[in-house]
């Protein structure tokens, strides 16, 4: 059975892939009593466990559940989606909250918000052969008919990720002569890559990783802080769901860094994938093409005059392109209108350079897929990496090909489907993040301006080296 997490989370070096002959066990404290054994454990035909006590009694034992948060917190294992009991990150949890809202008093009712990624929107549009803007309106209607209050677009929050990434890179570049680990700056939007970096290279690689939050977690900050205040509710009174192209995003949302101790709530309460949205439609007996569209929510999403807006630079967010153009102008006064990519080892490893009078001023690269990531890290460790910035994504072909995307209905047509998704993704009006007036207003009203302490708190994060735990699962014979 194929795992739905990215390849970077299934490597034996990470101790993250459980083969069929192994089991994932959450450590629990066992109270041992002196004397004879208290009973015998028996496995029943249905796979359940019972304990036969010495007095002849039979006790059914409860299975331990492994949540995504447990998986991310240790270096023992991250199993495939089929092996982990995803109790907090599924469409069932969304249904549970929506059903609870129907019988709750207005005081106990949660405001439900769904934030849809542009990659998922393109995947769903491809499945139903719909235009992107039409898909956005029909998805809005589908979720609202279920009882969701607001449906937003994470393209809006990605504006913050791009702008903060630009500013962070320029700051790092200006201090890199005094700080040996300021460059290269490595992108941080991919949770599969972040988990791999924390677990396998730890404190060595972490200083190079951008502290800028991903669009998902940017949206989490916006919804649970700014939006909550605008609605005069506390963060725990909002249930925030994101629709993402990647199962690894479930891991990201489960990080303790994105949990409020004060309100006991996460910035993103639940992550469902594009494929899980399709399952929801099937469960409701609906085709998205038959759902009557609704107007788009425009408080926080990237809609101008009813038009869905996107960013240039590829299906993974365009980080390389936006940071390259900004840095070229800010650092060297050179206006770059067109990015020319040079394919190196394969199409998932490309570079871009800024040259003047025969001198290379900037050298950027994108590295997608674990094979390219591994080569990148090894070069960095040997001191032979010449790039100033690298856009890193765990999935080959980037986020549009994430493990949570809807798969081709006909076997062998995956490449054609990916091409269709790419075409739909780019079939929107492109808007530079600097041109979005709402972002400028939020910087001032919500964050107190760029570089303010509130900006660092809300829009940036930190990473943690994970100490490896030796267990029977990671012994190499």
C-alpha positions, 0 to 999 in steps of 0.5 A: 500500500502506497504511503500518502506522506511525502518521500522525505518522511518515509526514509529508513535513515529517518526511522520513519517508515514502518514496514509490514513486519513492524509496529508503531507503538506509542510509549506508555508507562506500565506499572509492573507488579512483583510476583507472578504474571497477572495474566495472559494476553490473547489476540482475537480473530478480529485483531483485538486484544484480551487479557486472561486473568489468573482468576479466570476473568477476561478483560478487553484491552484498549489499543493505544492511539497514535496521533499526528502530534505524537508522530512529530514529537519523536523520532521513532516513527511516522507511519503511512496514512493507512497505519496511523490513526489520524484522529484529529486531522480528517474530514470526520472531525470537521463533520463532528464540529459541524454536527455539534454546532447544529445542536449547540446554543449560540454561546457554545457554537464555534465559528467555522472557517475553511481556508482553501489552498490554490493547489487544492483548488486546481486539483479539484477543478481538474477532476470536475473539468471546471474553471478555477474561479467557478471551482472556488465559488462552488467549493464555497457553496459546498462548505457553506451548505454543510454549515461552514461560516467562512471560506477563505483562500490561502493565496491571501496569506501567501502574500505574507509568506512571500513578503516576509521571505523577501525581507528575511533574505535581504537581511541575511545577505547583508550580514552573511559576511559576519554570520557564516550560517546566514546563507544559503537561506533554505525555504521553509514552506514544505513541512516534509522537508522541515521534518526531515531537516530537524530529524536527520541534520538537526542543529547543523541545518536549522540555522539556514532554514527561513523562519518565515511561516508557511501560507497555511500557518500564516493563515492560522495566525490571521484567522485565530488572531486578527479575524478572531478580534474582528469577530469579537471572539476568542481563538478557541471559539473558532474551528479553523480547517485548511484544505491542502495538497499534502498530507505532511501539512497535517504534521505541520498543523500539529506542531507545538509551535502553533499551539496557544497555551493560553486558549488551548487551541491550534492555529489550524485545528484540522487539515484535510486534503484535496482527495478528502474533499472529493470523499466528502462530495462523494459522501454527500452524493454530490458532483461539484459541477452540480453545486450552485455557486456562491459569492466568494468571501472577500474579507481575507481571500485574494479576490478583487472584483470577484476575480480569483488572483494568484502569484507567479513563479510556479505551483509551489508558491513562487518563493524563488522568483519573488525573492530573486526579483526583490533581492536583485532590486534591493541589493543591486538596483537591478530590475529583473522582469523575466526569470530564466531557469537553467535545468541542471541534473533534472527538471526538479533541480534548476538554478537562476543567476543574476550576473553583472560584468561577468560576475555572479551577484546572486545564485538561486536554485529550486530543489524538489524531491528527496534525491535532490534535497539529499544532494543539496544537503551533502554539498552544504555539509561539504562546503561546496554549495554555492547558492544564496537561496534554495526553494526546497520541496519534498515532492517531485514536481512540487506542491501540485503533485502533493500526496493529498492531491486527487489522483488520475481516474485512469491508470497511467495518466498521471502526467497528463493530469498533472499538466492539466492541474498546472494549467488550471493553477496558472490560469488566474490573474497574477498579482504581486504581493506588494500590490495587494492593498489589504496586506499593506493595511494589515501590516499597519493595523494588525502588526504595527508595520514590517519588522515590528515585534508583533510581526516577528511573533505572528509571521515567523517560527522556529525549528527544533533538532529532534534527538534520535531514539534508538529502538528495535525499529531502527536497527540496521543489520 
